[in-house]
Amino acid sequence: MNTSSRSALLFIASVPLIRLIGIPATAAEAPTVPKPQVTAELAVDHGRTSVLVMDYQNDIVNMLPEKVQARLLDRAATILKGAREAHLPVIYVVVRFRNGYPEVNRQNKRFNALKDSGRLKEGTPGAEIHIRVSPQPGDIVVTKRRVGAFSTTDLESILRANNISTLVMFGISTSGVVLSTVRWAADMDYQMIVVSDACADFDDEVHRVLTEKVFPGQATVLSTDAFIRALGGPVR
């Protein structure tokens, strides 16, 4: 492993989610997408697959440059349209805190900075899911108080109750909610599809290392178009 790759991997573990604030335009303008994969043998079991939309909230989406926001929201909307047409359950995962942030321990480096900023408080516009990808009737919204989708939530109970064994996931950030959720889900033996170009990180190199070198060890990494093809739908 060369020095730059080793540095990138060490950096992943220590990056706070709140560091997305002030994201430079050059860091996320063109998230690297893994080389296209052959999806002919990828069969999506519609009866046992759910889509996880993670942290697509106003406060978080708005941390990204506008042109990055537009591309991500377009891809997310495409995935959701395809998923609903295929009758896949859609689950939104959001991070929100009560007034005063009683859930935030002073030893939690990630969320203490968030507490000081006043962001992602329940009942505020910034904590709401972006209107471009807003939930539809029948969708489920799961609220978390930490980084990963499973930690502090009832997501596992919902998935087990609905006999879900495969998770299609995307979110902001790649090194935050996506990484934490992939690791947890892998330990619980879920099959996973990460839609890489619907994920974003404030550091493009971190995004690249995760989607090209880390996630493929535990998940299938696809582009939005490749996922729509796997569903059997028309590509944009």
KOLLUMVO-208866 format. One record per residue: x, y, z of N, C-alpha, C, O, CB in turn. Coordinates in pm, whole numbers, plus 50000, padded with zeros to 5 digits. Glycine has a CB too. Layout:
KOLLUMVO-208866
[rec [X,Y,Z],[X,Y,Z],[X,Y,Z],[X,Y,Z],[X,Y,Z]] ...
This chain:
KOLLUMVO-208866
[rec [50085,49880,50000],[50000,50000,50000],[50088,50124,50000],[50178,50136,50083],[49904,50001,50123]] [rec [50062,50216,49907],[50147,50334,49902],[50108,50433,50010],[50004,50418,50076],[50139,50400,49764]] [rec [50192,50535,50028],[50173,50630,50137],[50040,50703,50128],[49973,50720,50229],[50284,50730,50139]] [rec [50002,50746,50007],[49878,50823,49992],[49756,50740,50027],[49663,50790,50090],[49865,50876,49850]] [rec [49755,50611,49986],[49641,50524,50017],[49633,50498,50167],[49525,50498,50225],[49653,50391,49940]] [rec [49752,50474,50230],[49754,50449,50375],[49703,50570,50451],[49629,50554,50549],[49895,50412,50422]] [rec [49741,50689,50410],[49698,50812,50476],[49548,50830,50463],[49481,50872,50558],[49770,50932,50418]] [rec [49495,50798,50344],[49351,50813,50322],[49272,50721,50413],[49170,50761,50469],[49316,50785,50175]] [rec [49319,50596,50428],[49247,50500,50511],[49251,50541,50658],[49151,50526,50728],[49305,50361,50493]] [rec [49365,50591,50704],[49375,50637,50843],[49285,50757,50867],[49232,50775,50977],[49520,50672,50878]] [rec [49268,50839,50765],[49189,50960,50777],[49041,50930,50794],[48970,51003,50862],[49209,51048,50656]] [rec [48994,50819,50731],[48852,50786,50733],[48798,50776,50874],[48691,50829,50904],[48828,50655,50659]] [rec [48871,50708,50960],[48821,50678,51093],[48806,50801,51181],[48730,50797,51278],[48912,50580,51160]] [rec [48874,50909,51150],[48875,51023,51239],[48799,51143,51188],[48799,51247,51254],[49013,51062,51266]] [rec [48734,51132,51072],[48667,51249,51016],[48529,51266,51076],[48446,51177,51061],[48656,51236,50864]] [rec [48500,51378,51145],[48367,51400,51200],[48268,51433,51089],[48303,51496,50990],[48370,51513,51304]] [rec [48145,51389,51108],[48041,51418,51010],[48023,51568,50992],[47996,51615,50882],[47909,51353,51050]] [rec [48038,51641,51099],[48014,51785,51092],[48115,51856,51005],[48093,51971,50965],[48015,51845,51230]] [rec [48228,51790,50973],[48328,51851,50887],[48276,51874,50746],[48344,51937,50664],[48450,51765,50883]] [rec [48157,51823,50717],[48098,51853,50586],[48071,52002,50571],[48062,52052,50459],[47969,51774,50567]] [rec [48056,52074,50684],[48034,52218,50677],[48155,52283,50613],[48269,52254,50649],[48008,52278,50818]] [rec [48130,52372,50517],[48240,52439,50450],[48307,52352,50346],[48422,52378,50310],[48340,52484,50549]] [rec [48238,52251,50297],[48297,52161,50198],[48343,52238,50075],[48263,52313,50018],[48197,52052,50157]] [rec [48468,52224,50032],[48515,52294,49914],[48455,52236,49788],[48435,52115,49779],[48666,52290,49906]] [rec [48425,52321,49692],[48361,52276,49568],[48444,52171,49497],[48389,52077,49440],[48337,52394,49476]] [rec [48575,52185,49500],[48660,52092,49426],[48661,51953,49485],[48694,51857,49417],[48801,52145,49420]] [rec [48624,51942,49614],[48633,51812,49680],[48523,51717,49639],[48541,51595,49643],[48629,51831,49829]] [rec [48408,51772,49598],[48294,51683,49572],[48230,51704,49437],[48124,51647,49410],[48191,51700,49677]] [rec [48290,51784,49350],[48227,51815,49223],[48206,51691,49139],[48106,51681,49068],[48308,51915,49148]] [rec [48298,51597,49144],[48286,51479,49059],[48328,51355,49135],[48435,51299,49111],[48371,51495,48931]] [rec [48240,51309,49231],[48275,51188,49306],[48312,51075,49211],[48243,51050,49113],[48160,51145,49397]] [rec [48422,51009,49241],[48469,50903,49154],[48375,50784,49160],[48341,50736,49268],[48611,50860,49193]] [rec [48333,50737,49045],[48244,50623,49037],[48326,50501,48998],[48405,50508,48904],[48128,50648,48936]] [rec [48308,50389,49069],[48383,50269,49032],[48356,50230,48888],[48253,50266,48831],[48348,50154,49125]] [rec [48450,50156,48830],[48431,50111,48693],[48301,50032,48681],[48268,49954,48770],[48550,50026,48646]] [rec [48228,50053,48572],[48099,49984,48556],[48113,49833,48575],[48206,49772,48524],[48040,50013,48419]] [rec [48019,49776,48648],[48021,49633,48671],[47920,49565,48580],[47820,49625,48540],[47991,49603,48819]] [rec [47945,49440,48548],[47850,49362,48470],[47737,49322,48562],[47760,49257,48665],[47919,49237,48404]] [rec [47614,49360,48528],[47501,49335,48616],[47409,49225,48565],[47302,49203,48622],[47422,49462,48635]] [rec [47448,49157,48458],[47361,49055,48400],[47325,48947,48501],[47215,48893,48498],[47427,48993,48278]] [rec [47419,48914,48591],[47395,48807,48686],[47344,48861,48820],[47319,48784,48912],[47522,48726,48707]] [rec [47330,48993,48831],[47282,49051,48955],[47129,49048,48955],[47065,49121,48879],[47334,49197,48973]] [rec [47073,48963,49038],[46928,48952,49046],[46881,49016,49176],[46923,48975,49284],[46883,48803,49037]] [rec [46796,49115,49165],[46740,49181,49282],[46613,49108,49322],[46516,49104,49246],[46713,49332,49254]] [rec [46614,49050,49440],[46496,48981,49493],[46399,49086,49544],[46416,49138,49655],[46535,48878,49606]] [rec [46299,49119,49464],[46207,49229,49498],[46133,49206,49629],[46093,49302,49695],[46107,49249,49387]] [rec [46115,49081,49666],[46041,49053,49788],[46123,49064,49915],[46067,49066,50024],[45984,48918,49780]] [rec [46256,49071,49901],[46341,49072,50020],[46445,49184,50018],[46545,49179,50089],[46412,48939,50034]] [rec [46419,49286,49936],[46514,49397,49920],[46448,49529,49959],[46332,49555,49924],[46566,49405,49775]] [rec [46521,49611,50032],[46473,49744,50071],[46577,49849,50036],[46697,49821,50035],[46439,49749,50221]] [rec [46531,49970,50009],[46620,50082,49978],[46633,50171,50101],[46533,50210,50161],[46567,50164,49857]] [rec [46757,50203,50138],[46785,50294,50250],[46834,50427,50195],[46938,50433,50129],[46889,50232,50347]] [rec [46761,50534,50223],[46800,50670,50186],[46850,50736,50314],[46771,50756,50406],[46680,50752,50120]] [rec [46978,50769,50321],[47037,50805,50450],[47090,50949,50455],[47177,50989,50378],[47148,50709,50481]] [rec [47034,51024,50550],[47080,51160,50582],[47066,51259,50466],[47145,51353,50455],[47224,51155,50625]] [rec [46968,51238,50381],[46938,51336,50275],[46850,51447,50333],[46738,51468,50287],[46868,51267,50153]] [rec [46902,51516,50433],[46829,51621,50503],[46882,51758,50461],[46996,51772,50416],[46841,51603,50655]] [rec [46798,51860,50477],[46833,51994,50428],[46965,52044,50485],[47049,52092,50409],[46724,52092,50463]] [rec [46985,52032,50617],[47109,52082,50677],[47232,52013,50619],[47338,52074,50608],[47106,52062,50827]] [rec [47218,51885,50582],[47332,51809,50532],[47350,51829,50383],[47462,51853,50336],[47314,51660,50563]] [rec [47241,51820,50307],[47250,51844,50162],[47305,51983,50133],[47385,52001,50041],[47112,51826,50096]] [rec [47262,52082,50210],[47303,52220,50186],[47449,52248,50219],[47499,52357,50190],[47216,52312,50264]] [rec [47518,52153,50280],[47661,52167,50304],[47741,52149,50175],[47857,52189,50168],[47707,52068,50409]] [rec [47679,52089,50076],[47747,52060,49949],[47730,52176,49852],[47633,52251,49862],[47692,51932,49887]] [rec [47824,52193,49758],[47808,52296,49654],[47681,52270,49575],[47639,52155,49560],[47931,52297,49559]] [rec [47619,52376,49525],[47488,52364,49460],[47488,52266,49344],[47394,52188,49329],[47443,52499,49412]] [rec [47593,52270,49260],[47591,52180,49145],[47609,52035,49186],[47564,51944,49116],[47698,52219,49046]] [rec [47675,52012,49299],[47687,51876,49352],[47551,51831,49406],[47509,51718,49384],[47796,51869,49462]] [rec [47484,51922,49477],[47351,51892,49528],[47258,51848,49415],[47188,51748,49427],[47292,52013,49600]] [rec [47259,51923,49306],[47167,51895,49195],[47189,51755,49139],[47093,51683,49114],[47185,51999,49084]] [rec [47316,51717,49120],[47344,51586,49064],[47304,51474,49159],[47245,51374,49118],[47493,51574,49030]] [rec [47335,51492,49288],[47299,51389,49386],[47148,51372,49396],[47098,51260,49400],[47357,51425,49523]] [rec [47077,51484,49400],[46932,51476,49413],[46868,51415,49290],[46769,51342,49301],[46875,51614,49438]] [rec [46923,51444,49172],[46873,51382,49049],[46889,51230,49056],[46796,51156,49024],[46947,51438,48925]] [rec [47008,51185,49099],[47034,51041,49107],[46946,50976,49213],[46890,50868,49191],[47182,51014,49137]] [rec [46934,51041,49328],[46850,50985,49434],[46705,50974,49389],[46639,50873,49416],[46859,51072,49560]] [rec [46656,51075,49319],[46518,51072,49269],[46499,50959,49169],[46394,50894,49166],[46481,51206,49205]] [rec [46601,50936,49086],[46594,50827,48987],[46588,50691,49056],[46510,50604,49018],[46716,50832,48893]] [rec [46672,50673,49158],[46672,50547,49234],[46537,50523,49299],[46482,50413,49293],[46784,50547,49341]] [rec [46484,50627,49361],[46356,50613,49431],[46242,50583,49334],[46155,50502,49364],[46325,50739,49510]] [rec [46243,50647,49220],[46140,50621,49119],[46145,50474,49075],[46042,50406,49067],[46158,50715,48996]] [rec [46267,50427,49047],[46283,50288,49005],[46243,50190,49114],[46180,50088,49088],[46427,50262,48964]] [rec [46280,50223,49238],[46247,50135,49351],[46097,50126,49372],[46043,50018,49395],[46315,50184,49479]] [rec [46031,50239,49364],[45885,50238,49386],[45813,50166,49273],[45714,50096,49297],[45832,50381,49399]] [rec [45861,50184,49151],[45799,50113,49039],[45819,49962,49051],[45737,49883,49004],[45857,50163,48905]] [rec [45930,49923,49117],[45957,49780,49139],[45896,49730,49271],[45914,49614,49308],[46108,49755,49139]] [rec [45825,49820,49341],[45758,49787,49468],[45855,49744,49577],[45824,49658,49659],[45657,49676,49445]] [rec [45973,49807,49577],[46067,49784,49686],[46033,49876,49803],[46002,49993,49780],[46215,49807,49639]] [rec [46036,49828,49925],[46014,49916,50041],[46124,50023,50047],[46241,49994,50022],[46011,49834,50173]] [rec [46084,50146,50079],[46179,50257,50092],[46183,50301,50237],[46079,50332,50297],[46139,50376,49998]] [rec [46303,50303,50294],[46322,50345,50432],[46416,50464,50435],[46528,50457,50382],[46378,50228,50518]] [rec [46373,50571,50496],[46456,50689,50514],[46520,50683,50653],[46454,50652,50752],[46372,50821,50496]] [rec [46648,50714,50658],[46720,50721,50785],[46764,50865,50804],[46833,50922,50719],[46844,50622,50789]] [rec [46723,50925,50916],[46756,51064,50942],[46821,51077,51080],[46796,50997,51169],[46630,51154,50933]] [rec [46906,51179,51095],[46967,51207,51224],[46905,51336,51278],[46912,51441,51214],[47124,51219,51213]] [rec [46844,51325,51396],[46777,51439,51458],[46797,51433,51609],[46815,51326,51667],[46626,51442,51423]] [rec [46793,51553,51671],[46812,51560,51816],[46702,51643,51880],[46648,51735,51819],[46950,51619,51849]] [rec [46670,51609,52004],[46571,51685,52080],[46628,51823,52117],[46749,51846,52110],[46528,51607,52208]] [rec [46539,51912,52156],[46581,52045,52199],[46679,52034,52316],[46651,51968,52416],[46458,52131,52238]] [rec [46792,52099,52302],[46895,52092,52405],[46995,51981,52382],[47095,51972,52454],[46831,52074,52538]] [rec [46971,51896,52284],[47062,51787,52246],[47095,51695,52365],[47213,51670,52391],[47190,51844,52187]] [rec [46994,51645,52437],[47022,51558,52553],[47088,51426,52514],[47145,51358,52599],[46895,51530,52629]] [rec [47080,51389,52385],[47138,51262,52340],[47289,51273,52316],[47356,51171,52297],[47070,51216,52213]] [rec [47343,51394,52317],[47483,51414,52282],[47571,51414,52407],[47562,51503,52491],[47501,51545,52205]] [rec [47655,51313,52417],[47750,51305,52527],[47865,51401,52500],[47909,51415,52386],[47803,51159,52545]] [rec [47913,51467,52602],[48021,51564,52584],[48150,51499,52536],[48240,51568,52487],[48047,51638,52713]] [rec [48160,51365,52549],[48278,51295,52500],[48269,51260,52352],[48366,51212,52294],[48300,51170,52581]] [rec [48152,51282,52291],[48132,51250,52151],[48184,51364,52064],[48119,51467,52052],[47983,51222,52122]] [rec [48300,51346,52004],[48364,51452,51926],[48281,51490,51805],[48273,51608,51770],[48502,51410,51883]] [rec [48219,51391,51741],[48143,51418,51620],[48024,51510,51648],[48003,51608,51577],[48094,51288,51559]] [rec [47948,51478,51751],[47822,51547,51770],[47830,51668,51862],[47736,51748,51864],[47723,51453,51823]] [rec [47937,51684,51937],[47950,51805,52017],[47960,51929,51928],[47903,52033,51959],[48071,51797,52108]] [rec [48034,51915,51817],[48044,52026,51724],[47907,52054,51661],[47872,52170,51638],[48148,51997,51615]] [rec [47832,51950,51634],[47698,51963,51579],[47606,52034,51677],[47527,52120,51639],[47641,51826,51541]] [rec [47615,51998,51804],[47535,52062,51908],[47563,52211,51914],[47471,52292,51925],[47564,51997,52045]] [rec [47690,52248,51905],[47727,52389,51909],[47672,52466,51789],[47644,52585,51800],[47878,52404,51913]] [rec [47655,52398,51676],[47606,52464,51555],[47455,52483,51555],[47403,52567,51481],[47647,52384,51433]] [rec [47384,52405,51637],[47239,52415,51642],[47168,52345,51527],[47049,52365,51507],[47198,52558,51644]] [rec [47241,52265,51451],[47183,52197,51335],[47113,52067,51374],[47136,52010,51480],[47292,52169,51232]] [rec [47025,52024,51282],[46958,51894,51290],[46876,51877,51417],[46868,51767,51473],[47061,51783,51281]] [rec [46815,51984,51461],[46727,51978,51577],[46587,51941,51531],[46538,51994,51431],[46727,52114,51654]] [rec [46521,51852,51604],[46386,51810,51569],[46295,51931,51553],[46299,52024,51633],[46331,51714,51675]] [rec [46211,51928,51449],[46115,52034,51428],[46165,52153,51350],[46089,52245,51322],[46066,52079,51557]] [rec [46295,52153,51314],[46350,52264,51237],[46354,52227,51089],[46367,52110,51056],[46492,52303,51288]] [rec [46343,52327,50999],[46347,52297,50856],[46473,52223,50814],[46468,52137,50725],[46336,52426,50776]] [rec [46586,52253,50876],[46711,52190,50839],[46715,52041,50865],[46790,51968,50800],[46823,52254,50911]] [rec [46635,51994,50960],[46634,51852,50994],[46540,51772,50905],[46537,51649,50912],[46594,51834,51138]] [rec [46461,51841,50820],[46366,51772,50735],[46434,51711,50612],[46540,51759,50569],[46255,51869,50691]] [rec [46374,51607,50557],[46425,51544,50436],[46405,51638,50319],[46301,51704,50308],[46356,51408,50410]] [rec [46504,51646,50231],[46498,51738,50118],[46374,51710,50033],[46341,51595,50007],[46626,51728,50032]] [rec [46308,51816,49990],[46182,51802,49918],[46196,51723,49788],[46099,51659,49744],[46127,51938,49888]] [rec [46314,51725,49725],[46333,51652,49600],[46326,51501,49620],[46299,51427,49525],[46468,51689,49538]] [rec [46348,51455,49740],[46345,51310,49767],[46255,51280,49887],[46280,51185,49961],[46488,51256,49793]] [rec [46152,51358,49904],[46068,51345,50022],[45993,51212,50025],[45962,51155,49920],[45969,51460,50028]] [rec [45963,51162,50145],[45892,51034,50158],[45753,51039,50095],[45689,51144,50089],[45881,50995,50304]] [rec [45709,50923,50048],[45575,50905,49993],[45494,50819,50090],[45551,50751,50175],[45581,50841,49850]] [rec [45361,50821,50076],[45280,50736,50164],[45327,50591,50159],[45351,50535,50052],[45132,50744,50124]] [rec [45339,50532,50274],[45387,50394,50283],[45534,50382,50311],[45580,50276,50354],[45356,50323,50158]] [rec [45612,50489,50288],[45754,50486,50320],[45773,50493,50472],[45685,50538,50545],[45829,50603,50251]] [rec [45888,50448,50517],[45919,50446,50660],[46032,50544,50689],[46128,50552,50612],[45957,50304,50708]] [rec [46022,50618,50798],[46129,50709,50841],[46182,50662,50976],[46106,50648,51072],[46077,50857,50850]] [rec [46311,50638,50982],[46378,50592,51104],[46469,50704,51153],[46549,50758,51076],[46460,50461,51080]] [rec [46457,50740,51280],[46539,50848,51337],[46653,50789,51420],[46631,50702,51505],[46453,50942,51423]] [rec [46773,50839,51395],[46890,50792,51470],[46950,50909,51548],[46925,51026,51519],[46995,50729,51375]] [rec [47030,50875,51647],[47098,50975,51731],[47250,50962,51720],[47325,51030,51791],[47055,50960,51878]] [rec [47293,50874,51630],[47436,50854,51609],[47462,50847,51459],[47375,50883,51380],[47486,50726,51682]] [rec [47579,50801,51419],[47618,50807,51278],[47552,50698,51194],[47491,50728,51091],[47769,50795,51266]] [rec [47563,50572,51236],[47514,50462,51156],[47364,50445,51160],[47298,50489,51255],[47578,50337,51200]] [rec [47308,50381,51056],[47164,50364,51046],[47106,50269,51149],[46988,50278,51182],[47129,50316,50909]] [rec [47187,50176,51200],[47138,50078,51296],[47153,50124,51441],[47072,50088,51526],[47212,49948,51278]] [rec [47255,50204,51468],[47282,50247,51604],[47172,50340,51655],[47140,50439,51589],[47418,50316,51613]] [rec [47114,50309,51770],[47009,50386,51839],[46876,50387,51763],[46793,50473,51790],[47056,50528,51859]] [rec [46854,50293,51670],[46728,50290,51595],[46661,50152,51604],[46718,50057,51658],[46753,50327,51448]] [rec [46539,50146,51549],[46466,50019,51541],[46471,49963,51400],[46385,49883,51362],[46321,50037,51587]] [rec [46572,50004,51321],[46583,49958,51183],[46589,49807,51174],[46524,49747,51088],[46704,50019,51118]] [rec [46666,49744,51259],[46681,49599,51254],[46546,49530,51273],[46515,49433,51204],[46781,49552,51361]] [rec [46466,49579,51367],[46334,49520,51391],[46245,49532,51268],[46172,49439,51234],[46267,49586,51511]] [rec [46250,49647,51202],[46169,49670,51083],[46210,49576,50971],[46125,49517,50904],[46181,49816,51036]] [rec [46340,49561,50950],[46390,49475,50843],[46353,49329,50869],[46309,49259,50778],[46541,49490,50830]] [rec [46371,49284,50991],[46340,49145,51023],[46190,49119,51011],[46150,49013,50963],[46388,49111,51165]] [rec [46109,49214,51053],[45964,49196,51046],[45916,49185,50903],[45813,49123,50875],[45894,49310,51116]] [rec [45991,49247,50811],[45952,49246,50670],[46034,49150,50586],[46030,49153,50463],[45963,49384,50613]] [rec [46110,49063,50654],[46186,48957,50585],[46285,49013,50483],[46303,48956,50376],[46090,48860,50516]] [rec [46348,49127,50516],[46444,49192,50426],[46584,49135,50451],[46631,49130,50565],[46443,49346,50446]] [rec [46649,49093,50343],[46785,49040,50355],[46886,49116,50270],[47007,49096,50284],[46786,48894,50316]] [rec [46837,49203,50180],[46927,49281,50094],[46896,49430,50110],[46780,49470,50105],[46913,49239,49945]] [rec [47000,49510,50129],[46985,49654,50147],[47052,49728,50032],[47170,49707,50003],[47046,49698,50282]] [rec [46976,49813,49967],[47030,49904,49866],[47044,50038,49935],[46944,50094,49981],[46938,49913,49736]] [rec [47165,50091,49944],[47184,50211,50026],[47265,50320,49956],[47351,50294,49872],[47253,50174,50154]] [rec [47233,50443,49994],[47309,50560,49952],[47284,50670,50053],[47180,50673,50118],[47270,50606,49806]] [rec [47381,50762,50066],[47364,50867,50165],[47480,50964,50170],[47577,50952,50095],[47345,50807,50300]] [rec [47469,51059,50261],[47568,51163,50283],[47603,51159,50433],[47516,51186,50515],[47515,51306,50239]] [rec [47725,51127,50470],[47841,51120,50383],[47889,50976,50366],[47850,50886,50440],[47954,51206,50438]] [rec [47974,50956,50265],[48029,50825,50237],[48108,50771,50356],[48099,50653,50389],[48116,50829,50113]] [rec [48187,50859,50419],[48271,50817,50532],[48198,50824,50665],[48254,50790,50769],[48395,50903,50539]] [rec [48071,50868,50661],[47990,50875,50782],[47886,50766,50786],[47916,50651,50818],[47924,51010,50793]] [rec [47763,50803,50753],[47651,50708,50763],[47668,50587,50672],[47630,50477,50711],[47521,50779,50730]] [rec [47724,50605,50553],[47735,50492,50461],[47837,50390,50514],[47808,50271,50521],[47776,50540,50320]] [rec [47954,50437,50551],[48057,50347,50604],[48008,50275,50730],[48023,50154,50741],[48186,50425,50635]] [rec [47950,50349,50823],[47904,50289,50948],[47795,50184,50923],[47793,50080,50988],[47851,50396,51043]] [rec [47706,50213,50829],[47596,50121,50801],[47644,49997,50728],[47598,49887,50757],[47489,50191,50719]] [rec [47736,50013,50635],[47794,49897,50565],[47861,49803,50664],[47840,49682,50658],[47895,49942,50458]] [rec [47940,49857,50754],[48011,49773,50850],[47914,49696,50940],[47931,49576,50962],[48105,49858,50935]] [rec [47814,49766,50991],[47718,49703,51083],[47636,49597,51008],[47620,49485,51056],[47623,49810,51145]] [rec [47586,49634,50890],[47503,49540,50812],[47581,49417,50771],[47527,49307,50768],[47446,49610,50688]] [rec [47708,49434,50738],[47792,49320,50701],[47806,49224,50818],[47803,49102,50800],[47930,49367,50653]] [rec [47823,49278,50937],[47836,49193,51056],[47707,49117,51085],[47710,49014,51152],[47875,49276,51176]] [rec [47593,49167,51036],[47465,49099,51056],[47425,49018,50933],[47311,48970,50923],[47357,49201,51088]] [rec [47520,49001,50840],[47501,48912,50725],[47396,48958,50624],[47335,48875,50556],[47464,48776,50774]] [rec [47374,49088,50613],[47289,49139,50506],[47369,49142,50376],[47489,49166,50377],[47234,49280,50541]] [rec [47301,49118,50266],[47359,49148,50136],[47338,49297,50111],[47236,49354,50152],[47294,49060,50022]] [rec [47435,49361,50045],[47426,49506,50028],[47462,49549,49887],[47549,49492,49821],[47517,49575,50127]] [rec [47393,49653,49842],[47428,49724,49720],[47446,49870,49760],[47354,49931,49814],[47317,49708,49607]] [rec [47564,49925,49734],[47590,50067,49758],[47585,50139,49624],[47661,50105,49532],[47729,50088,49829]] [rec [47498,50237,49612],[47488,50315,49489],[47584,50433,49504],[47550,50535,49565],[47339,50365,49460]] [rec [47702,50417,49449],[47814,50506,49482],[47796,50650,49434],[47836,50742,49504],[47940,50451,49424]] [rec [47735,50671,49317],[47725,50807,49268],[47607,50883,49328],[47581,50998,49292],[47714,50807,49119]] [rec [47533,50818,49420],[47431,50887,49498],[47480,50910,49641],[47404,50952,49728],[47300,50806,49499]] [rec [47609,50881,49664],[47676,50911,49790],[47771,51029,49768],[47814,51054,49655],[47754,50785,49845]] [rec [47803,51100,49873],[47898,51212,49862],[47976,51225,49991],[47929,51190,50099],[47825,51344,49829]] [rec [48097,51277,49976],[48182,51304,50091],[48252,51437,50068],[48264,51482,49954],[48286,51189,50114]] [rec [48298,51500,50175],[48365,51629,50158],[48505,51612,50100],[48566,51708,50055],[48374,51702,50291]] [rec [48555,51489,50102],[48688,51461,50048],[48673,51357,49938],[48636,51243,49965],[48787,51412,50160]] [rec [48702,51395,49815],[48682,51305,49702],[48772,51182,49709],[48733,51075,49664],[48707,51378,49572]] [rec [48891,51196,49765],[48981,51082,49776],[48928,50980,49876],[48938,50860,49854],[49122,51128,49817]] [rec [48872,51027,49985],[48810,50937,50083],[48694,50863,50018],[48679,50742,50036],[48763,51016,50208]] [rec [48611,50935,49944],[48499,50872,49872],[48551,50765,49776],[48496,50655,49768],[48418,50979,49795]] [rec [48657,50797,49703],[48713,50703,49604],[48766,50578,49672],[48737,50466,49629],[48824,50771,49523]] [rec [48844,50595,49778],[48901,50479,49847],[48791,50389,49902],[48799,50267,49891],[48995,50525,49961]] [rec [48689,50449,49961],[48582,50369,50017],[48504,50293,49909],[48480,50173,49922],[48487,50458,50096]] [rec [48464,50362,49803],[48378,50299,49702],[48455,50204,49611],[48397,50110,49558],[48311,50405,49618]] [rec [48585,50227,49594],[48662,50140,49505],[48740,50032,49578],[48765,49926,49521],[48756,50223,49424]] [rec [48781,50056,49703],[48870,49963,49771],[48812,49901,49897],[48847,49788,49932],[48996,50032,49806]] [rec [48725,49971,49967],[48674,49921,50095],[48538,49854,50079],[48523,49736,50114],[48664,50035,50196]] [rec [48440,49925,50028],[48304,49870,50018],[48295,49742,49935],[48221,49651,49973],[48213,49973,49960]] [rec [48368,49730,49822],[48353,49608,49741],[48386,49479,49815],[48347,49371,49771],[48440,49618,49620]] [rec [48458,49489,49927],[48487,49370,50005],[48366,49316,50078],[48365,49200,50120],[48595,49399,50103]] [rec [48262,49400,50094],[48144,49357,50169],[48012,49386,50097],[47907,49340,50141],[48143,49424,50304]] [rec [48018,49462,49990],[47896,49500,49920],[47920,49504,49770],[48034,49509,49724],[47846,49637,49969]] [rec [47811,49502,49693],[47819,49527,49549],[47808,49677,49529],[47712,49739,49576],[47706,49451,49470]] [rec [47903,49737,49461],[47904,49882,49440],[47863,49910,49295],[47928,49864,49201],[48046,49943,49470]] [rec [47755,49985,49279],[47701,50014,49147],[47676,50163,49129],[47665,50237,49227],[47572,49936,49124]] [rec [47667,50206,49005],[47620,50340,48974],[47468,50339,48973],[47406,50233,48977],[47677,50389,48837]] [rec [47408,50457,48968],[47263,50467,48960],[47209,50394,48838],[47114,50316,48848],[47219,50613,48957]] [rec [47269,50419,48723],[47222,50355,48600],[47233,50203,48607],[47143,50132,48560],[47301,50407,48481]] [rec [47342,50153,48665],[47360,50008,48675],[47255,49947,48767],[47206,49837,48741],[47500,49975,48727]] [rec [47220,50018,48874],[47116,49968,48963],[46980,49964,48894],[46905,49868,48910],[47109,50054,49089]] [rec [46948,50068,48818],[46821,50069,48746],[46817,49955,48644],[46713,49892,48625],[46801,50206,48674]] [rec [46931,49928,48579],[46935,49813,48487],[46910,49683,48561],[46839,49595,48512],[47071,49807,48415]] [rec [46968,49671,48681],[46950,49548,48758],[46803,49529,48800],[46757,49416,48818],[47040,49550,48883]] [rec [46733,49640,48815],[46590,49632,48847],[46507,49595,48725],[46391,49555,48736],[46541,49764,48904]] [rec [46570,49609,48607],[46497,49582,48484],[46431,49703,48423],[46349,49691,48333],[46395,49479,48508]] [rec [46469,49823,48474],[46408,49945,48424],[46495,50013,48319],[46611,49977,48302],[46383,50041,48538]] [rec [46438,50112,48247],[46515,50184,48145],[46617,50278,48207],[46588,50344,48307],[46420,50262,48054]] [rec [46736,50286,48148],[46840,50376,48195],[46809,50516,48141],[46755,50532,48032],[46981,50328,48150]] [rec [46845,50617,48222],[46818,50755,48180],[46889,50787,48051],[46878,50899,48000],[46859,50854,48290]] 
